[in-house]
Amino acid sequence: MFSSFLFWGQTVLAGLALLTTVALTLQFGPPRDTVRALGLAFMGTLSLMLLTDALSWWGFFVIFHYPDIYGVYLGIMGFAWPAFVWLGVLDHPSQLQRKIMWRLPIVGALLGHALGTNVTIFVFLIGWVAGVMIMAVHYEKQRYVLRILATQLLVSIVYSGFLRTGHFTAAQICVAVWIVFTHRIVNAFLIKNHVRNTLGVRPEGASV
């Protein structure tokens, strides 16, 4: 019975992540610029990681065919996130900055393959913290996403508590909430990017 909850929980999480990624693609279009590419790379990779986990519950053990696949996923997300946030907070990112940032997920994938999952999870955590620090430095312009990040931190603490006490279904619910909030952050930066690309300038007083 409990295993069944975990089985369907992982499947629902994978579906939720895929749904948010598709929704972003439909809303902002395919990744034809660096900011969109990085945002969709993060959400898409998160979707693939959860889908891989869900498939293992269905009996398709992708991980056995490529043991470091989670390391690659975490490496891509660990490098894509700070790159996405950095370009997101800038009012006018240069072409050089864009060219450098969109290559970082490739570096992350190679690093994840070389180091494996156990080490690369720390790369992901460092990348996430780096993104938070970038937004904290630009606090006046990033109050909306920082409020979401504060909520995500609380959700992460609750998730850790549920995981330690063996309440895995409740932990999965926390992951679902975390995915929704991550979608909101990515959506906020992509809206700003769309306005920036459309108008060529950032509207006075606008913030994300």
Sequence and secondary structure as in RCSB ss.txt:
>XXXX:A:sequence
MFSSFLFWGQTVLAGLALLTTVALTLQFGPPRDTVRALGLAFMGTLSLMLLTDALSWWGFFVIFHYPDIYGVYLG
IMGFAWPAFVWLGVLDHPSQLQRKIMWRLPIVGALLGHALGTNVTIFVFLIGWVAGVMIMAVHYEKQRYVLRILA
TQLLVSIVYSGFLRTGHFTAAQICVAVWIVFTHRIVNAFLIKNHVRNTLGVRPEGASV
>XXXX:A:secstr
 HHHHHHHHHHHHHHHHHHHHHHHHHHH S  SHHHHHHHHHHHHHHHHHHHHHHHHHT  HHHHSTTHHHHHHH
HHHHHHHHHHHHHH SS  HHHHHHHHHHHHHHHHHHHHH HHHHHHHHHHHHHHHHHHHHHTGGG HHHHHHHH
HHHHHHHHHHHHHHHT HHHHHHHHHHHHHHHHHHHHHHHHHHHHHHHHSS  TT   
